[in-house]
């Protein structure tokens, strides 16, 4: 068993095996080699289970619809995809869900069990699965390290932003997953939450479950439940308030502006684009509302120009400025 | 823009949200859908989605947020109509021998919507090959003939399709 194989490799191989075994000429020899692959690594068996489950979702169709009817319907419904005129108008609102799937699908990262650092560059996002089934999303310009400390699963957020969907361990229900930063740590047996480090402050937003915050300076800890967000600083836990949807929307490739100052939007977007993105003070306080596609900054600029009295000047690929029109 | 203050209890939040914006959203949807009944359904579904998926979120501009969610539901709605229409056309083509009851038809359309959503995860060529293999039960040789590619390419499409299905499942 090679140590450098990843979870993503097992999935890719499982998909290959699916394609091979589905071919009519697949014989006893193929079957034998497939079984050998299944036994070679527990991740292979897990990946294959997912293939089977996915296959089942298609196999149910003929029990509900005659095959020929289903085939005909699925083929001929393919034509009405452009619906932008039939959805509600608005600033930068996405008219379909297809594009986001592609954005997510590319976030398939190398996975090494409990070792090493993971980094993303500007504009890069990655998603990966830990050995215990927990999922981690890493946002632009971020870095984390992982390790297993006895019974505890530990992640350290070195820089940037991450969202973790911590799966409770069914065999050890009390086992906690912990994410630490310089200012303290967040732990939970199972939750979905985001940490965003900016300077010496770390925002923690909980979307599901419950997370316990423990400041590094010894001041009192605090439990956050779903829908709450707080900031961990050198002085302790501050500013408990309702969660910002912005802190989750990025995992779906969206920058969600819920009545945001243009200057703040520019700062947020600047994290994802190389070079400089500035906002002139005379337009800094304009309010923005909408869901913007992070994978396409130029669409965001277009949307801003069409909805606000601003001009987005792209002086070079590395210098963009938003100013009054 | 006026900031709307909300209490922190989710149940109260949704009540205030509903009272202040339900009528407006329903009006917008009625214009787009041309049907008051459907508009009421979708408006209701939008608030349900907010209650289930976003409880506790304070919205300082609720209408934009509601619009985003409603748009997602609208897209699904139009897609479902496309599939329903295609299903009825397919029934005509494949003969009156199949006489599904209204309940059977509803279940059939639901099944089709689910499969369609899965197929949407794949690239066009891969989804064609996958559809032919999994729904039509064609061999790779037959699919190759239909698509004008080699059998080897068909096998690649199948692997691609399955892989795209799996990675989109978070």
Interface residues (C-beta under 8 A of the other chain):
Chain A: X11 X12 X14 X15 X16 X18 X19 X20 X22 X23 X24 X47 X50 X51 X54 X55 X57 X58 X59 X60 X61 X62 X64 X65 X66 X67 X68 X69 X70 X71 X72 X73 X74 X75 X76 X77 X79 X80 X83 X86 X87 X88 X90 X91 X93 X94 X95 X96 X97 X98 X101 X104 X105 X108 X127 X135 X226 X227 X228 X241 X242 X243 X244 X245 X258 X259 X287 X289 X290 X291
Chain B: X1 X3 X8 X10 X28 X29 X32 X54 X55 X56 X57 X58 X59 X60 X61 X64 X65 X67 X68 X70 X71 X72 X74 X75 X78 X79 X82 X83 X85 X86 X87 X89 X90 X91 X93 X94 X98 X104 X107 X108 X110 X111 X112 X114 X115 X116 X118 X119 X120 X121 X131 X133 X134 X135 X136 X137 X139 X140 X141 X151 X155 X156 X158 X159 X160 X162 X163 X164 X165 X166 X167 X168 X169 X170
